[in-house]
Structures are given as C-alpha cells and as structure tokens.
Amino acid sequence: MNKAFGPETRYVTTIGLSQIAGAQLLHVHRPRHWINCGQAGPLGWTIPAALGVAKADPDAQVVALSGDYDFQFMIEELAVGAQQTSTSRSAWSSRTSTRRSWASTASTM
C-alpha cells in the first residue's frame, strides 16, 4: 500500500488486525493522516469516519482500512457516501491473511 498511495494519503481504521498491520506496515508522513477510533472498537466505525475525513478535506485521498466484520456493519454508510458523492478508496483485510489481501487489493487499484 505504501507504493499505491502517496505521502498525503489519510488512513482511517478501527481497532483489530487491520489497525495493527496498518500501524506496523504503512508509512504515515503527516500529522492527522492516521485516524483511528482508539480503544473503543466499534464495528462499522471506519466508513463513516472516512466519509467525515473526506468531507472535511475534499481534496485529500482517504483510505479506509477495515476488517471483514467491521465491513459488514457499514454497508449502509457506503450507500450514504454514494448518495453524497463522497469519494474514498477502501482496502479491507481478511482475518486470516491481512498482509496478503492488502497486497492484492493495492495491486488492483
């Protein structure tokens, strides 16, 4: 993902394997470009947060890092984002193979 997205990219994630792997593997170059929910762990938080980041800074590239269960809880927010014409790219990870799925997701974007 470091090759696919530049230094201005803002990453949004909730807690779990997606946050752990992202924090260990991604290069975040600026303050306020790594946004997570802290220790609360709310499922479905990632896309609404990413939409908020995109709304606050429409020119920013926003990437939502989400695990599979978090993704299931945020389907409605994808519809809201589409209705509001917000743009964000999303990479999501599987519980069993976070690095591999991110690599294949990043290579197809």
Biopython code that builds the backbone (N, CA, C, O; Angstrom):
import numpy as np
from Bio.PDB.StructureBuilder import StructureBuilder

atoms = [
    (1, "MET", "N", (0.823, -1.185, 0.000)),
    (1, "MET", "CA", (0.000, 0.000, 0.000)),
    (1, "MET", "C", (0.865, 1.246, 0.000)),
    (1, "MET", "O", (0.451, 2.287, -0.510)),
    (2, "ASN", "N", (2.062, 1.155, 0.565)),
    (2, "ASN", "CA", (2.945, 2.317, 0.552)),
    (2, "ASN", "C", (3.273, 2.747, -0.876)),
    (2, "ASN", "O", (3.447, 3.937, -1.141)),
    (3, "LYS", "N", (3.359, 1.789, -1.792)),
    (3, "LYS", "CA", (3.636, 2.110, -3.193)),
    (3, "LYS", "C", (2.391, 2.633, -3.906)),
    (3, "LYS", "O", (2.499, 3.457, -4.814)),
    (4, "ALA", "N", (1.231, 2.167, -3.511)),
    (4, "ALA", "CA", (-0.007, 2.544, -4.193)),
    (4, "ALA", "C", (-0.497, 3.934, -3.807)),
    (4, "ALA", "O", (-1.127, 4.613, -4.618)),
    (5, "PHE", "N", (-0.217, 4.365, -2.584)),
    (5, "PHE", "CA", (-0.722, 5.642, -2.088)),
    (5, "PHE", "C", (0.430, 6.542, -1.667)),
    (5, "PHE", "O", (1.418, 6.067, -1.107)),
    (6, "GLY", "N", (0.310, 7.822, -1.930)),
    (6, "GLY", "CA", (1.376, 8.775, -1.655)),
    (6, "GLY", "C", (1.405, 9.259, -0.215)),
    (6, "GLY", "O", (0.595, 8.838, 0.611)),
    (7, "PRO", "N", (2.348, 10.150, 0.076)),
    (7, "PRO", "CA", (2.534, 10.635, 1.447)),
    (7, "PRO", "C", (1.408, 11.523, 1.962)),
    (7, "PRO", "O", (1.326, 11.763, 3.166)),
    (8, "GLU", "N", (0.549, 12.011, 1.091)),
    (8, "GLU", "CA", (-0.565, 12.862, 1.526)),
    (8, "GLU", "C", (-1.814, 12.056, 1.887)),
    (8, "GLU", "O", (-2.816, 12.630, 2.314)),
    (9, "THR", "N", (-1.763, 10.745, 1.721)),
    (9, "THR", "CA", (-2.923, 9.895, 1.976)),
    (9, "THR", "C", (-3.289, 9.905, 3.453)),
    (9, "THR", "O", (-2.419, 9.860, 4.322)),
    (10, "ARG", "N", (-4.586, 9.965, 3.722)),
    (10, "ARG", "CA", (-5.095, 9.870, 5.091)),
    (10, "ARG", "C", (-5.694, 8.476, 5.267)),
    (10, "ARG", "O", (-6.555, 8.058, 4.492)),
    (11, "TYR", "N", (-5.232, 7.765, 6.286)),
    (11, "TYR", "CA", (-5.706, 6.418, 6.574)),
    (11, "TYR", "C", (-6.651, 6.454, 7.765)),
    (11, "TYR", "O", (-6.372, 7.107, 8.771)),
    (12, "VAL", "N", (-7.768, 5.750, 7.644)),
    (12, "VAL", "CA", (-8.764, 5.670, 8.707)),
    (12, "VAL", "C", (-8.979, 4.196, 9.029)),
    (12, "VAL", "O", (-9.171, 3.385, 8.124)),
    (13, "THR", "N", (-8.949, 3.843, 10.323)),
    (13, "THR", "CA", (-9.142, 2.454, 10.708)),
    (13, "THR", "C", (-9.714, 2.347, 12.108)),
    (13, "THR", "O", (-9.551, 3.248, 12.931)),
    (14, "THR", "N", (-10.376, 1.253, 12.367)),
    (14, "THR", "CA", (-10.830, 0.925, 13.709)),
    (14, "THR", "C", (-9.805, -0.018, 14.331)),
    (14, "THR", "O", (-8.744, -0.234, 13.745)),
    (15, "ILE", "N", (-10.089, -0.578, 15.485)),
    (15, "ILE", "CA", (-9.108, -1.458, 16.105)),
    (15, "ILE", "C", (-9.203, -2.867, 15.535)),
    (15, "ILE", "O", (-10.202, -3.225, 14.911)),
    (16, "GLY", "N", (-8.186, -3.648, 15.745)),
    (16, "GLY", "CA", (-8.156, -5.027, 15.270)),
    (16, "GLY", "C", (-6.934, -5.267, 14.414)),
    (16, "GLY", "O", (-5.984, -4.485, 14.426)),
    (17, "LEU", "N", (-6.970, -6.359, 13.670)),
    (17, "LEU", "CA", (-5.819, -6.718, 12.843)),
    (17, "LEU", "C", (-5.526, -5.682, 11.765)),
    (17, "LEU", "O", (-4.366, -5.453, 11.425)),
    (18, "SER", "N", (-6.564, -5.056, 11.227)),
    (18, "SER", "CA", (-6.329, -4.038, 10.201)),
    (18, "SER", "C", (-5.552, -2.855, 10.771)),
    (18, "SER", "O", (-4.668, -2.316, 10.105)),
    (19, "GLN", "N", (-5.873, -2.449, 11.993)),
    (19, "GLN", "CA", (-5.147, -1.351, 12.627)),
    (19, "GLN", "C", (-3.721, -1.765, 12.977)),
    (19, "GLN", "O", (-2.778, -1.007, 12.749)),
    (20, "ILE", "N", (-3.565, -2.949, 13.522)),
    (20, "ILE", "CA", (-2.234, -3.410, 13.928)),
    (20, "ILE", "C", (-1.316, -3.527, 12.716)),
    (20, "ILE", "O", (-0.200, -3.008, 12.725)),
    (21, "ALA", "N", (-1.787, -4.209, 11.674)),
    (21, "ALA", "CA", (-0.963, -4.372, 10.474)),
    (21, "ALA", "C", (-0.696, -3.025, 9.807)),
    (21, "ALA", "O", (0.422, -2.763, 9.365)),
    (22, "GLY", "N", (-1.710, -2.176, 9.732)),
    (22, "GLY", "CA", (-1.525, -0.853, 9.143)),
    (22, "GLY", "C", (-0.507, -0.024, 9.899)),
    (22, "GLY", "O", (0.352, 0.615, 9.291)),
    (23, "ALA", "N", (-0.595, -0.029, 11.209)),
    (23, "ALA", "CA", (0.338, 0.748, 12.026)),
    (23, "ALA", "C", (1.769, 0.226, 11.888)),
    (23, "ALA", "O", (2.725, 1.000, 11.950)),
    (24, "GLN", "N", (1.909, -1.066, 11.704)),
    (24, "GLN", "CA", (3.245, -1.646, 11.590)),
    (24, "GLN", "C", (3.826, -1.517, 10.184)),
    (24, "GLN", "O", (5.043, -1.412, 10.032)),
    (25, "LEU", "N", (2.988, -1.524, 9.166)),
    (25, "LEU", "CA", (3.493, -1.619, 7.798)),
    (25, "LEU", "C", (3.380, -0.344, 6.970)),
    (25, "LEU", "O", (4.155, -0.152, 6.033)),
    (26, "LEU", "N", (2.433, 0.529, 7.297)),
    (26, "LEU", "CA", (2.242, 1.734, 6.484)),
    (26, "LEU", "C", (3.164, 2.859, 6.931)),
    (26, "LEU", "O", (3.497, 2.991, 8.109)),
    (27, "HIS", "N", (3.561, 3.654, 5.968)),
    (27, "HIS", "CA", (4.341, 4.858, 6.271)),
    (27, "HIS", "C", (3.383, 6.048, 6.262)),
    (27, "HIS", "O", (2.851, 6.416, 5.214)),
    (28, "VAL", "N", (3.169, 6.639, 7.419)),
    (28, "VAL", "CA", (2.305, 7.811, 7.530)),
    (28, "VAL", "C", (3.228, 9.001, 7.737)),
    (28, "VAL", "O", (4.017, 9.023, 8.683)),
    (29, "HIS", "N", (3.132, 9.997, 6.849)),
    (29, "HIS", "CA", (4.127, 11.062, 6.788)),
    (29, "HIS", "C", (3.716, 12.373, 7.441)),
    (29, "HIS", "O", (4.557, 13.253, 7.626)),
    (30, "ARG", "N", (2.470, 12.522, 7.787)),
    (30, "ARG", "CA", (1.997, 13.818, 8.294)),
    (30, "ARG", "C", (1.117, 13.623, 9.530)),
    (30, "ARG", "O", (0.501, 12.570, 9.698)),
    (31, "PRO", "N", (1.062, 14.633, 10.385)),
    (31, "PRO", "CA", (0.093, 14.584, 11.490)),
    (31, "PRO", "C", (-1.333, 14.551, 10.935)),
    (31, "PRO", "O", (-1.603, 15.084, 9.859)),
    (32, "ARG", "N", (-2.219, 13.931, 11.668)),
    (32, "ARG", "CA", (-3.630, 13.817, 11.307)),
    (32, "ARG", "C", (-3.867, 13.038, 10.017)),
    (32, "ARG", "O", (-4.883, 13.231, 9.349)),
    (33, "HIS", "N", (-2.948, 12.175, 9.674)),
    (33, "HIS", "CA", (-3.109, 11.321, 8.498)),
    (33, "HIS", "C", (-3.298, 9.860, 8.900)),
    (33, "HIS", "O", (-3.508, 9.003, 8.041)),
    (34, "TRP", "N", (-3.227, 9.573, 10.188)),
    (34, "TRP", "CA", (-3.530, 8.240, 10.731)),
    (34, "TRP", "C", (-4.651, 8.443, 11.730)),
    (34, "TRP", "O", (-4.425, 8.972, 12.819)),
    (35, "ILE", "N", (-5.846, 8.031, 11.375)),
    (35, "ILE", "CA", (-7.012, 8.298, 12.204)),
    (35, "ILE", "C", (-7.627, 6.965, 12.604)),
    (35, "ILE", "O", (-8.013, 6.168, 11.748)),
    (36, "ASN", "N", (-7.717, 6.726, 13.918)),
    (36, "ASN", "CA", (-8.377, 5.503, 14.377)),
    (36, "ASN", "C", (-9.277, 5.816, 15.552)),
    (36, "ASN", "O", (-9.227, 6.909, 16.117)),
    (37, "CYS", "N", (-10.101, 4.845, 15.914)),
    (37, "CYS", "CA", (-11.125, 5.078, 16.927)),
    (37, "CYS", "C", (-10.588, 4.956, 18.346)),
    (37, "CYS", "O", (-11.339, 5.162, 19.299)),
    (38, "GLY", "N", (-9.333, 4.633, 18.511)),
    (38, "GLY", "CA", (-8.796, 4.438, 19.857)),
    (38, "GLY", "C", (-9.106, 3.033, 20.326)),
    (38, "GLY", "O", (-9.031, 2.087, 19.542)),
    (39, "GLN", "N", (-9.447, 2.886, 21.574)),
    (39, "GLN", "CA", (-9.653, 1.557, 22.136)),
    (39, "GLN", "C", (-11.115, 1.127, 22.229)),
    (39, "GLN", "O", (-11.404, 0.083, 22.813)),
    (40, "ALA", "N", (-12.021, 1.886, 21.684)),
    (40, "ALA", "CA", (-13.437, 1.547, 21.832)),
    (40, "ALA", "C", (-13.844, 0.333, 20.994)),
    (40, "ALA", "O", (-14.668, -0.467, 21.437)),
    (41, "GLY", "N", (-13.293, 0.186, 19.820)),
    (41, "GLY", "CA", (-13.574, -0.959, 18.974)),
    (41, "GLY", "C", (-14.972, -1.044, 18.402)),
    (41, "GLY", "O", (-15.537, -2.137, 18.369)),
    (42, "PRO", "N", (-15.561, 0.053, 17.950)),
    (42, "PRO", "CA", (-16.920, -0.029, 17.417)),
    (42, "PRO", "C", (-16.936, -0.602, 16.002)),
    (42, "PRO", "O", (-16.257, -0.092, 15.111)),
    (43, "LEU", "N", (-17.708, -1.655, 15.803)),
    (43, "LEU", "CA", (-17.848, -2.199, 14.461)),
    (43, "LEU", "C", (-18.654, -1.233, 13.611)),
    (43, "LEU", "O", (-19.655, -0.680, 14.066)),
    (44, "GLY", "N", (-18.218, -1.036, 12.392)),
    (44, "GLY", "CA", (-18.915, -0.135, 11.481)),
    (44, "GLY", "C", (-18.469, 1.308, 11.578)),
    (44, "GLY", "O", (-19.098, 2.180, 10.978)),
    (45, "TRP", "N", (-17.409, 1.589, 12.311)),
    (45, "TRP", "CA", (-16.938, 2.958, 12.514)),
    (45, "TRP", "C", (-16.129, 3.472, 11.337)),
    (45, "TRP", "O", (-16.115, 4.676, 11.083)),
    (46, "THR", "N", (-15.466, 2.601, 10.624)),
    (46, "THR", "CA", (-14.451, 3.010, 9.662)),
    (46, "THR", "C", (-14.997, 3.857, 8.514)),
    (46, "THR", "O", (-14.476, 4.943, 8.261)),
    (47, "ILE", "N", (-16.022, 3.394, 7.819)),
    (47, "ILE", "CA", (-16.522, 4.143, 6.655)),
    (47, "ILE", "C", (-17.143, 5.480, 7.056)),
    (47, "ILE", "O", (-16.864, 6.481, 6.395)),
    (48, "PRO", "N", (-17.972, 5.552, 8.106)),
    (48, "PRO", "CA", (-18.478, 6.881, 8.485)),
    (48, "PRO", "C", (-17.342, 7.842, 8.840)),
    (48, "PRO", "O", (-17.401, 9.026, 8.508)),
    (49, "ALA", "N", (-16.315, 7.333, 9.510)),
    (49, "ALA", "CA", (-15.170, 8.187, 9.844)),
    (49, "ALA", "C", (-14.434, 8.629, 8.581)),
    (49, "ALA", "O", (-14.047, 9.791, 8.458)),
    (50, "ALA", "N", (-14.242, 7.701, 7.643)),
    (50, "ALA", "CA", (-13.568, 8.049, 6.388)),
    (50, "ALA", "C", (-14.384, 9.062, 5.587)),
    (50, "ALA", "O", (-13.820, 9.972, 4.979)),
    (51, "LEU", "N", (-15.703, 8.907, 5.586)),
    (51, "LEU", "CA", (-16.555, 9.883, 4.909)),
    (51, "LEU", "C", (-16.434, 11.261, 5.555)),
    (51, "LEU", "O", (-16.446, 12.279, 4.864)),
    (52, "GLY", "N", (-16.317, 11.287, 6.880)),
    (52, "GLY", "CA", (-16.127, 12.554, 7.582)),
    (52, "GLY", "C", (-14.801, 13.202, 7.235)),
    (52, "GLY", "O", (-14.731, 14.417, 7.051)),
    (53, "VAL", "N", (-13.758, 12.406, 7.145)),
    (53, "VAL", "CA", (-12.447, 12.932, 6.761)),
    (53, "VAL", "C", (-12.501, 13.482, 5.338)),
    (53, "VAL", "O", (-11.975, 14.560, 5.062)),
    (54, "ALA", "N", (-13.144, 12.731, 4.435)),
    (54, "ALA", "CA", (-13.272, 13.183, 3.050)),
    (54, "ALA", "C", (-14.098, 14.463, 2.958)),
    (54, "ALA", "O", (-13.810, 15.333, 2.136)),
    (55, "LYS", "N", (-15.115, 14.577, 3.793)),
    (55, "LYS", "CA", (-15.954, 15.788, 3.796)),
    (55, "LYS", "C", (-15.174, 16.991, 4.336)),
    (55, "LYS", "O", (-15.300, 18.104, 3.826)),
    (56, "ALA", "N", (-14.362, 16.748, 5.381)),
    (56, "ALA", "CA", (-13.588, 17.833, 5.987)),
    (56, "ALA", "C", (-12.472, 18.323, 5.066)),
    (56, "ALA", "O", (-12.125, 19.504, 5.081)),
    (57, "ASP", "N", (-11.916, 17.420, 4.270)),
    (57, "ASP", "CA", (-10.842, 17.782, 3.344)),
    (57, "ASP", "C", (-11.116, 17.105, 2.007)),
    (57, "ASP", "O", (-10.568, 16.039, 1.727)),
    (58, "PRO", "N", (-11.970, 17.723, 1.171)),
    (58, "PRO", "CA", (-12.413, 17.078, -0.069)),
    (58, "PRO", "C", (-11.296, 16.741, -1.053)),
    (58, "PRO", "O", (-11.465, 15.863, -1.899)),
    (59, "ASP", "N", (-10.177, 17.416, -0.955)),
    (59, "ASP", "CA", (-9.076, 17.163, -1.879)),
    (59, "ASP", "C", (-8.157, 16.036, -1.419)),
    (59, "ASP", "O", (-7.275, 15.613, -2.167)),
    (60, "ALA", "N", (-8.353, 15.552, -0.209)),
    (60, "ALA", "CA", (-7.468, 14.521, 0.348)),
    (60, "ALA", "C", (-7.819, 13.151, -0.208)),
    (60, "ALA", "O", (-8.976, 12.859, -0.511)),
    (61, "GLN", "N", (-6.796, 12.321, -0.334)),
    (61, "GLN", "CA", (-7.020, 10.917, -0.662)),
    (61, "GLN", "C", (-7.214, 10.189, 0.661)),
    (61, "GLN", "O", (-6.341, 10.232, 1.528)),
    (62, "VAL", "N", (-8.349, 9.523, 0.820)),
    (62, "VAL", "CA", (-8.697, 8.849, 2.068)),
    (62, "VAL", "C", (-8.800, 7.354, 1.805)),
    (62, "VAL", "O", (-9.478, 6.923, 0.873)),
    (63, "VAL", "N", (-8.123, 6.570, 2.632)),
    (63, "VAL", "CA", (-8.167, 5.117, 2.519)),
    (63, "VAL", "C", (-8.702, 4.565, 3.826)),
    (63, "VAL", "O", (-8.151, 4.833, 4.894)),
    (64, "ALA", "N", (-9.778, 3.793, 3.742)),
    (64, "ALA", "CA", (-10.363, 3.156, 4.922)),
    (64, "ALA", "C", (-9.832, 1.731, 5.023)),
    (64, "ALA", "O", (-9.985, 0.939, 4.093)),
    (65, "LEU", "N", (-9.213, 1.410, 6.142)),
    (65, "LEU", "CA", (-8.702, 0.062, 6.397)),
    (65, "LEU", "C", (-9.686, -0.634, 7.320)),
    (65, "LEU", "O", (-9.896, -0.208, 8.456)),
    (66, "SER", "N", (-10.283, -1.699, 6.829)),
    (66, "SER", "CA", (-11.357, -2.327, 7.578)),
    (66, "SER", "C", (-11.215, -3.832, 7.579)),
    (66, "SER", "O", (-10.806, -4.423, 6.580)),
    (67, "GLY", "N", (-11.548, -4.451, 8.687)),
    (67, "GLY", "CA", (-11.625, -5.903, 8.747)),
    (67, "GLY", "C", (-12.963, -6.376, 8.224)),
    (67, "GLY", "O", (-13.865, -5.572, 7.988)),
    (68, "ASP", "N", (-13.096, -7.685, 8.041)),
    (68, "ASP", "CA", (-14.320, -8.198, 7.423)),
    (68, "ASP", "C", (-15.562, -7.977, 8.278)),
    (68, "ASP", "O", (-16.621, -7.679, 7.725)),
    (69, "TYR", "N", (-15.484, -8.107, 9.586)),
    (69, "TYR", "CA", (-16.676, -7.889, 10.418)),
    (69, "TYR", "C", (-17.043, -6.411, 10.474)),
    (69, "TYR", "O", (-18.226, -6.071, 10.448)),
    (70, "ASP", "N", (-16.062, -5.539, 10.550)),
    (70, "ASP", "CA", (-16.327, -4.105, 10.522)),
    (70, "ASP", "C", (-17.025, -3.740, 9.217)),
    (70, "ASP", "O", (-17.962, -2.942, 9.215)),
    (71, "PHE", "N", (-16.573, -4.318, 8.112)),
    (71, "PHE", "CA", (-17.148, -4.024, 6.809)),
    (71, "PHE", "C", (-18.626, -4.407, 6.749)),
    (71, "PHE", "O", (-19.422, -3.683, 6.150)),
    (72, "GLN", "N", (-19.003, -5.524, 7.355)),
    (72, "GLN", "CA", (-20.396, -5.964, 7.340)),
    (72, "GLN", "C", (-21.317, -4.979, 8.057)),
    (72, "GLN", "O", (-22.499, -4.882, 7.730)),
    (73, "PHE", "N", (-20.785, -4.261, 9.018)),
    (73, "PHE", "CA", (-21.603, -3.325, 9.797)),
    (73, "PHE", "C", (-21.716, -1.954, 9.138)),
    (73, "PHE", "O", (-22.392, -1.076, 9.673)),
    (74, "MET", "N", (-21.076, -1.750, 8.000)),
    (74, "MET", "CA", (-21.082, -0.404, 7.427)),
    (74, "MET", "C", (-21.613, -0.334, 6.007)),
    (74, "MET", "O", (-21.335, 0.626, 5.289)),
    (75, "ILE", "N", (-22.357, -1.318, 5.601)),
    (75, "ILE", "CA", (-22.917, -1.314, 4.248)),
    (75, "ILE", "C", (-23.793, -0.078, 4.018)),
    (75, "ILE", "O", (-23.733, 0.533, 2.951)),
    (76, "GLU", "N", (-24.602, 0.290, 5.007)),
    (76, "GLU", "CA", (-25.482, 1.452, 4.849)),
    (76, "GLU", "C", (-24.688, 2.732, 4.617)),
    (76, "GLU", "O", (-25.112, 3.598, 3.852)),
    (77, "GLU", "N", (-23.539, 2.852, 5.274)),
    (77, "GLU", "CA", (-22.738, 4.056, 5.120)),
    (77, "GLU", "C", (-22.148, 4.171, 3.715)),
    (77, "GLU", "O", (-21.912, 5.275, 3.226)),
    (78, "LEU", "N", (-21.912, 3.030, 3.071)),
    (78, "LEU", "CA", (-21.468, 3.084, 1.682)),
    (78, "LEU", "C", (-22.542, 3.716, 0.808)),
    (78, "LEU", "O", (-22.233, 4.485, -0.103)),
    (79, "ALA", "N", (-23.797, 3.396, 1.082)),
    (79, "ALA", "CA", (-24.905, 3.996, 0.334)),
    (79, "ALA", "C", (-24.972, 5.499, 0.587)),
    (79, "ALA", "O", (-25.190, 6.275, -0.343)),
    (80, "VAL", "N", (-24.789, 5.912, 1.833)),
    (80, "VAL", "CA", (-24.796, 7.343, 2.159)),
    (80, "VAL", "C", (-23.666, 8.054, 1.419)),
    (80, "VAL", "O", (-23.865, 9.135, 0.865)),
    (81, "GLY", "N", (-22.483, 7.446, 1.413)),
    (81, "GLY", "CA", (-21.359, 8.036, 0.695)),
    (81, "GLY", "C", (-21.643, 8.174, -0.792)),
    (81, "GLY", "O", (-21.286, 9.180, -1.405)),
    (82, "ALA", "N", (-22.283, 7.170, -1.373)),
    (82, "ALA", "CA", (-22.627, 7.234, -2.794)),
    (82, "ALA", "C", (-23.670, 8.324, -3.051)),
    (82, "ALA", "O", (-23.590, 9.038, -4.050)),
    (83, "GLN", "N", (-24.648, 8.450, -2.149)),
    (83, "GLN", "CA", (-25.673, 9.480, -2.310)),
    (83, "GLN", "C", (-25.087, 10.876, -2.183)),
    (83, "GLN", "O", (-25.531, 11.804, -2.859)),
    (84, "GLN", "N", (-24.097, 11.026, -1.322)),
    (84, "GLN", "CA", (-23.476, 12.332, -1.095)),
    (84, "GLN", "C", (-22.306, 12.577, -2.045)),
    (84, "GLN", "O", (-21.636, 13.606, -1.952)),
    (85, "THR", "N", (-22.059, 11.649, -2.946)),
    (85, "THR", "CA", (-20.966, 11.688, -3.917)),
    (85, "THR", "C", (-19.608, 11.888, -3.261)),
    (85, "THR", "O", (-18.733, 12.548, -3.823)),
    (86, "SER", "N", (-19.434, 11.323, -2.084)),
    (86, "SER", "CA", (-18.120, 11.327, -1.448)),
    (86, "SER", "C", (-17.281, 10.270, -2.135)),
    (86, "SER", "O", (-17.787, 9.219, -2.529)),
    (87, "THR", "N", (-16.011, 10.550, -2.273)),
    (87, "THR", "CA", (-15.129, 9.559, -2.879)),
    (87, "THR", "C", (-14.091, 9.126, -1.868)),
    (87, "THR", "O", (-13.428, 9.963, -1.254)),
    (88, "SER", "N", (-13.949, 7.846, -1.694)),
    (88, "SER", "CA", (-12.870, 7.297, -0.878)),
    (88, "SER", "C", (-12.579, 5.909, -1.406)),
    (88, "SER", "O", (-13.472, 5.212, -1.889)),
    (89, "ARG", "N", (-11.320, 5.516, -1.309)),
    (89, "ARG", "CA", (-10.928, 4.180, -1.721)),
    (89, "ARG", "C", (-10.831, 3.336, -0.478)),
    (89, "ARG", "O", (-10.436, 3.820, 0.582)),
    (90, "SER", "N", (-11.182, 2.107, -0.599)),
    (90, "SER", "CA", (-11.203, 1.242, 0.567)),
    (90, "SER", "C", (-10.385, -0.009, 0.316)),
    (90, "SER", "O", (-10.532, -0.671, -0.712)),
    (91, "ALA", "N", (-9.524, -0.322, 1.266)),
    (91, "ALA", "CA", (-8.811, -1.595, 1.240)),
    (91, "ALA", "C", (-9.230, -2.343, 2.490)),
    (91, "ALA", "O", (-9.239, -1.769, 3.579)),
    (92, "TRP", "N", (-9.574, -3.600, 2.355)),
    (92, "TRP", "CA", (-10.012, -4.323, 3.535)),
    (92, "TRP", "C", (-9.236, -5.608, 3.644)),
    (92, "TRP", "O", (-8.695, -6.123, 2.665)),
    (93, "SER", "N", (-9.194, -6.111, 4.849)),
    (93, "SER", "CA", (-8.361, -7.273, 5.109)),
    (93, "SER", "C", (-9.188, -8.426, 5.623)),
    (93, "SER", "O", (-10.247, -8.232, 6.220)),
    (94, "SER", "N", (-8.712, -9.587, 5.395)),
    (94, "SER", "CA", (-9.320, -10.797, 5.924)),
    (94, "SER", "C", (-8.734, -11.090, 7.299)),
    (94, "SER", "O", (-7.594, -10.719, 7.579)),
    (95, "ARG", "N", (-9.496, -11.745, 8.149)),
    (95, "ARG", "CA", (-8.993, -12.116, 9.471)),
    (95, "ARG", "C", (-7.769, -13.002, 9.367)),
    (95, "ARG", "O", (-6.888, -12.935, 10.225)),
    (96, "THR", "N", (-7.694, -13.824, 8.348)),
    (96, "THR", "CA", (-6.650, -14.838, 8.296)),
    (96, "THR", "C", (-5.412, -14.408, 7.535)),
    (96, "THR", "O", (-4.344, -14.979, 7.754)),
    (97, "SER", "N", (-5.508, -13.430, 6.653)),
    (97, "SER", "CA", (-4.358, -13.105, 5.820)),
    (97, "SER", "C", (-4.326, -11.619, 5.510)),
    (97, "SER", "O", (-4.516, -11.219, 4.362)),
    (98, "THR", "N", (-4.089, -10.808, 6.513)),
    (98, "THR", "CA", (-4.140, -9.360, 6.357)),
    (98, "THR", "C", (-3.154, -8.868, 5.314)),
    (98, "THR", "O", (-3.542, -8.148, 4.395)),
    (99, "ARG", "N", (-1.908, -9.234, 5.433)),
    (99, "ARG", "CA", (-0.899, -8.702, 4.514)),
    (99, "ARG", "C", (-1.168, -9.136, 3.076)),
    (99, "ARG", "O", (-1.063, -8.324, 2.157)),
    (100, "ARG", "N", (-1.507, -10.379, 2.876)),
    (100, "ARG", "CA", (-1.716, -10.875, 1.527)),
    (100, "ARG", "C", (-2.900, -10.176, 0.872)),
    (100, "ARG", "O", (-2.803, -9.776, -0.288)),
    (101, "SER", "N", (-4.011, -10.017, 1.579)),
    (101, "SER", "CA", (-5.144, -9.380, 0.946)),
    (101, "SER", "C", (-4.887, -7.912, 0.677)),
    (101, "SER", "O", (-5.370, -7.378, -0.322)),
    (102, "TRP", "N", (-4.133, -7.240, 1.547)),
    (102, "TRP", "CA", (-3.817, -5.836, 1.275)),
    (102, "TRP", "C", (-2.939, -5.723, 0.054)),
    (102, "TRP", "O", (-3.121, -4.819, -0.761)),
    (103, "ALA", "N", (-1.989, -6.626, -0.084)),
    (103, "ALA", "CA", (-1.094, -6.565, -1.242)),
    (103, "ALA", "C", (-1.891, -6.769, -2.524)),
    (103, "ALA", "O", (-1.680, -6.049, -3.500)),
    (104, "SER", "N", (-2.803, -7.738, -2.538)),
    (104, "SER", "CA", (-3.571, -7.963, -3.756)),
    (104, "SER", "C", (-4.563, -6.834, -3.995)),
    (104, "SER", "O", (-4.819, -6.481, -5.146)),
    (105, "THR", "N", (-5.126, -6.259, -2.939)),
    (105, "THR", "CA", (-6.059, -5.132, -3.100)),
    (105, "THR", "C", (-5.331, -3.927, -3.658)),
    (105, "THR", "O", (-5.815, -3.282, -4.588)),
    (106, "ALA", "N", (-4.159, -3.613, -3.094)),
    (106, "ALA", "CA", (-3.404, -2.453, -3.542)),
    (106, "ALA", "C", (-2.956, -2.611, -4.986)),
    (106, "ALA", "O", (-2.902, -1.632, -5.730)),
    (107, "SER", "N", (-2.633, -3.839, -5.390)),
    (107, "SER", "CA", (-2.148, -4.021, -6.758)),
    (107, "SER", "C", (-3.268, -3.916, -7.790)),
    (107, "SER", "O", (-2.995, -3.700, -8.970)),
    (108, "THR", "N", (-4.522, -4.064, -7.364)),
    (108, "THR", "CA", (-5.625, -3.980, -8.318)),
    (108, "THR", "C", (-6.235, -2.598, -8.400)),
    (108, "THR", "O", (-7.104, -2.366, -9.240)),
    (109, "MET", "N", (-5.812, -1.677, -7.561)),
    (109, "MET", "CA", (-6.397, -0.326, -7.577)),
    (109, "MET", "C", (-5.757, 0.532, -8.619)),
    (109, "MET", "O", (-6.125, 1.697, -8.771)),
]
sb = StructureBuilder()
sb.init_structure("model")
sb.init_model(0)
sb.init_chain("A")
sb.init_seg("    ")
for serial, (resi, resn, name, xyz) in enumerate(atoms, 1):
    if name == "N":
        sb.init_residue(resn, " ", resi, " ")
    sb.init_atom(name, np.array(xyz, "f"), 0.0, 1.0, " ", f" {name:<3s}", serial, name[0])
structure = sb.get_structure()
